[in-house]
Each structure stands twice: as C-alpha cells, then as structure tokens.
Amino acid sequence: MIQNFKINIDNNQKNIRLMAKSKEKTIPYSNYSYATEPTKFVRFLRVCFSKQLFHFFHLNLKIMKIVVRGHS
C-alpha cells in the first residue's frame, strides 16, 4: 500500500514537470496561432501622420455629405 502511494506521488511529480514544460508552447488553434506580424511598411503606415491626416479629412467629408443630404 505504501509502495503504491510512493509510485503515485512519483507519477504525479512527473506529470507536473511535463505540464510545466508544455506551458511554454502555444495552444493549437488559438488566436496566437493565426496572428500575422505586420511588415515594416504596414507599421510605417500606422504611424504616418500625413496618411492619418488625409484619412481624417476624407472621413469627415463623407460624413458631411451624409448630413447635408439628410437636411436638404
């Protein structure tokens, strides 16, 4: 009985060690598995002030067209 108990403890310790190692890997089919890294050009466009300014005014013009049509 005591020997079986010792064997179970040893097996549990091995399982814990295996679980600790498996945490380092990513989980299959998780969101991290499908994530793509942006290219240098994409990262540049995300912080490009002139592009953001252009899109800001472009969006405002589209909204103003909708508002003006609604009030006519």
N, C-alpha and C positions, 0 to 999 in steps of 0.2 A: 504494500500500500504506500509506504513512504517512498519507495523507488519510483512508483508510478507518478507520484506527486512531483518528485525531482525532475522526471522526464518532461512532465507538462510545463514546469517552470522553465526548463531549458528551451523547449519548443516555443513558448511564449516570448522569451527573450530573442530568439532568432526571428520570430515574426515581427517583433518591434523593430529590430535592426533592418529587416527588409522593408518595412513600411517607411522608415526614416530615409532610406535610400530612394524609394520610389517617389517621395515628395519632391525631389529635385527635378523630376521630369514633368513635362506638361501633360495635361489630361487630353486624350484624343477627342476630337470633335468639339472642343471648347472654343470659345471666341478667340482665344490666343492662337489657336492652330490656324485660323483663317486670316489673321491680321497680316497686312502687307506693309512694308516700310516705305514711306514716301521717298521719292527721288530728290536729288538736290534741287532740281528745277521746281518741283512742286513745293518744297519747303521755301524756296525763294519767293514764289508767287504768294504764298500765305502771308508773308511779312512785307510784301512790296506795297509801299504807301500809295504810289500813283495808281496802281491797279485797284486798290481798295477805294480810293477817292473816285475813280471813274465808275465803279460799280455802285457806289453810294448814290451818285447823282443820277445814274441810269435807273436805278430802282425808284428814286424819288420822282423822276419824270413819269415812269409808268404808273405810279400811284396817283400823281396829279392828273393824268389823263383820265383815269377811272373816276376820280372825284368830280372833275369838270363835266364829264359826260353824265354823271348822275344828277348834277344840279341844272342841267340845260333843259 
